[in-house]
Amino acid sequence: MENIYTCMNGAFIPFDQTSVHVSDLIVQRGYGIFDFFLVRDGVAPYLSFHMDRFIRSAELMKLDLAYTKEELSALVTKLVAKNNIRNSSVKIMLTGGLSPDDFTLSPGKASLIIINKPYEVKWPEAWKSGGTLITCKYQREMAGAKTINYIRSVSLSQKLVETGAAELLYTDRNWVRECSRSNVYFVKDQCVFTPKTKMLEGVTRRRILALEGFRIQVSDFKLDELLAADEVFITSTTKGVLPIIRVDAKMISDGKIGPVTKAIKRAIMGD
């Protein structure tokens, strides 16, 4: 992409000139973390939340992050200002780093990469009429960290395209955990439920938990409970609040978007 800069270990270089060494563990073992968020009119409104999660992911993965939260935020802000793209995305990555034996973590060898490029949110039709989830038996390793390990979801990505489903729903011994790129919720008797453990805590989820005027319970639940729900929805940075009306072949309630989902969608997305 012409005239687009990327930040590599604090230096700003043209996007097309970025590279990672073949001995980096992100190449050799798929070991690394990232975070992703949107920028509107030059502002990333929840940057602090994303930096907190990025730092936490580094800690969980035992990666040596040589930057403070303030320094990371400053690099993101400077890159966004330098590229000056009206609507864009930011992906911040920390690689596993150069390894002497292509396996062992080496302190001080990780690379920080910040990518900023144009991004326009394209709301799917499911955002208005409700979407479908496809269940998948899977439990992510190091679930509290936002790692680059998307093997299961990428391997099934074509199935999503073919079926028109919005997301994969991960279940672990029938416990509902999360979707491949979203958090999941169900509503029963006006109360919102969302899983508590073994999943990534999304930034939109954090905002929902802070909402006033809703009964919200954070506790683990099984697939049967979700299928018997009055309403189901998922959330993410790019999807916002996306209503779900079907899981596999099972229709949720009457197959219509429910009032609690609509109210939360208005509270989070403003419409």
N, C-alpha and C positions, 0 to 999 in steps of 0.2 A: 504494500500500500504506500503510495507516494506521499511524502511530507508528513508521515506519521512516525512519532517517536515512541520508543520503548525504553523503560528504565532497567538497566542491568547492573546490579550491585552498586547503585547510586549514580551511575553514569547514564546520560540520555543519548541514545544512538538510534539511527533509522531502523524502523521495524524490519526491513528486509535484510539487515545486517546482523540480526541477533542470532546467537547460536549457543548450544550447550555441548560440553565435551562428551565424547562417547563413553568415557569412564565414569561419568556422573551416575549416581545410583538411581536417578530419575529415568535414565535410559536403560541401565543394566538390570534393575530390579523393580522398576515402576514405583520407586519410593520417593514420595514428595507430598506436599500439601498445597492447597490453594484456597482462595476465597474469591467471590464474584459478586459484583453489585453494579447498579446502574447510576448514571450521571445525567441529570437534567439541568439544562442551562448552566453548566459548569459547576453544579453542586451535587455532591453525594450526601443526601440527607441523613443517612444512618452509618456514616463512615466509622464513627467511634465503635458501634456495635460490631461491625465487620472486623475492625482491627483487634478488638478483644477476642473474637472467635479465632482469628488467624494466629494470634499469639498462643492461645490455648491449644490449638491444633499442633503447633510447633512443640509445645511442652509435652503433649501426649505422645508424639512421634519421636521425642528425644532428638530433635533437630536444633542445631546451634543457630539461633537467630541473633544476628549482631546489630539489631536495630531496636530502639525503644518504640513504644506506641506513638509517641510524638514525632519521632523521626520517620516512621513509616507513613504516618498521615501527611507529613510535609512533602514526602516524595510523591505520594499520590496526587496531592493538590498541585504540585509543581508540574507534574506530567500532564494532568488534565488541562491546566492553563496553557501549557506549551502547545498541545495539540489543538486546543480551542475548537472542539467538536460539539455542536449543540446538543445532540443526544448520543450518548456513548455508553460503553460498558468498560469496567475495569476488572481485570483478572490479575490477582497478585499471587505469585507462586514462590515456594521455597523448595529447592531441589534437595535430594538426599546428599548431594555433594560428591566431590571426587573421592574415590576409594582406592586404596593401594591394591586391594585384591578383588575388586568388583563386588564386594559384599559387606565389608566392615565400615560402619559410620566413622568418619574422621572429623573431630572438632575443628571448626573454622573453615571447612571446605564447602559448605552449602552456598548456593547462589540464589540471590533474590531477583526475581523477574516481575516487572509490573507492565502489563499490556493494556493499552487504552485504544479502543477503536470504535468506529461508528456502530450504533446498535439502535434499532427501532423495534419497539415492542409490537408484536403482531398478535393481538388477542384471538385465540381460537374461537370457533363457533360455540364450543363447549362452555366458554365463559358466560355466554348469554343463555344457553338452553340446557346446560349440564353435560358432563362428560362421563366417560367410562374408565374404570380401573381394571387392570389385569393382574390377578394375584400371582405371586412368585415366591416359592419357598427359598428364603435367603436371609442370612444375617451378615451384615457388613462387619469386617474386622475393624477394631479401633473405631467403633461407631461414633464416639464423641468427637472425633477429628474429621475435618473435611479433607480427605486424602484424594489423590488422583486415581485411586482404584475404582474404576467404573466398568470392570470387566463384565459383570452380569448384565448391567443395564445396556451397555453398548452391544453386547451379543444378542440382545433381544430388541434392539432398536427398530429393526425392520418389521418385527411383529407389531409394534406400535403403529408404524406407518400403514401396514396392511389392514389393520383392524380399526384404525382411527381412534384408538384409545388415547386418553390423555397421559396416563402414567402407569408404571408398574407399582404394585402394592406389595411390599416385602412382608412376609410372615415367617415367624420362627416358632415351630412347634405349635402353630395355630395362634400365637401371639402376634398382634399387629404392631409393627415397629415404625415404619415410615414408607414413603414412596422413594423411587430412585433419585428424584431431585426435588422432593417436596415433603412437607410435614402433612399429616393426615388427622382429621377430626371427625367425630360424629356427634349428632345432637339427639338426645332422648329426653322427652318431657321438659323441653326448654333449657336443658343443661348441656353444655358443650364439654365433650371429653377428648383428651389428646394423650398419647402415650408419654410415659415418664422416663423410661430407661431404654438403653441399647439403640439409640437413634441420635441423629445430629439435630441440635437445637437451632432452628432457623431464626433469622432476624425478624421475619414477618410473624413467626410464632411468638417471639418475644413481645412484639407489639400487641398481639392479640391477648396475651396473658395480662397485659397492663391495662386493657380496656375496662372501663367502668360500666355498670349496668347490665352485665352478663354473668350468669352462673357458669363458671368454668372449673372443671375438675381435671387435674393432671394425675393420671393413674393408668397403669397398663391394662389392656383389655384384649379379648380374643376376637377372632374373625366373626364368630357367630353373633357377638354383640353388635359389631359394626353393621352386619347384614340386616339386623333387626331394627336399625336406627330409624328415626324420623327424618333425619337429614345427614348428609355426608359432604364434606368439602376438603380441599387441600390448599396449601399455601406455599408460595415461594417468592423470591425476588422478582422473577420474570412473569410468573403466573398471577401474582396478586392473590386474590381469593377466588378459587375456581370451584364451582359447585359440581358435585358428582351425583349422578342419578342411577348409575348401574355399576355393579362390581361383578366381573365375569358375566354370567347370564342372569344374575339376580338383580331385579329392579329394587331400588331403595324406596320404600314407602309407596307413594303414588306416582313416582317418577317425575315429580315436579320440584323445582327449587323452593326450599322452605323459607319461612319468614326469619328464622334466626340467621341462616346463611346470608340472606339478603341484607339484614341489619349489620352484620359483621363486615360484609363487603362494602357497604356504604361507609362504615366507620374507618376502614383501612384505606379504601380507594377513593372515597369521596363521591361515589355515584351509586 
